[in-house]
Amino acid sequence: MWLGVVAARPYKAARAMKLSDDRLESRVEKLKIENQQDSVDIEMAHKPAGIQLAARKLGYVAKGESYLEIGEH
């Protein structure tokens, strides 16, 4: 029995490391996707259309426009 426990240790350790690696790889992939989206957002922020979109999200309106708020019924 003792030999079986000792012989299984490297396999258990390898399995734990693989699970840890899988979690890390998943996290890296998620961060890569977030980074790509952030890069797109940064590029857009340097263009007039992107600036206008960001301003509208903050509640700004362009000259000659009126702010219209529609309440819930």
C-alpha positions, 0 to 999 in steps of 0.5 A: 500500500505504501508503495502505491501512495508514493508512486501516485504522488508524481501523478497527483502533482502533475494533475494539480499542475495541469489544472493550474496551467489550464486555469492560467491559460484560460485567464490569459486568453480572456485577458488577450480578448479584453486587451484587443477590445481595449485597443479598439476602444483606444483607436476609436477614442482618437476619431471624431466619431468615437469622441462623439459616441463617448460624449453621448454616453456621458449625456452630451448633445451636439449643437442644435440638438435637444435633450429628450428624456423618456420616462418609464410607464 
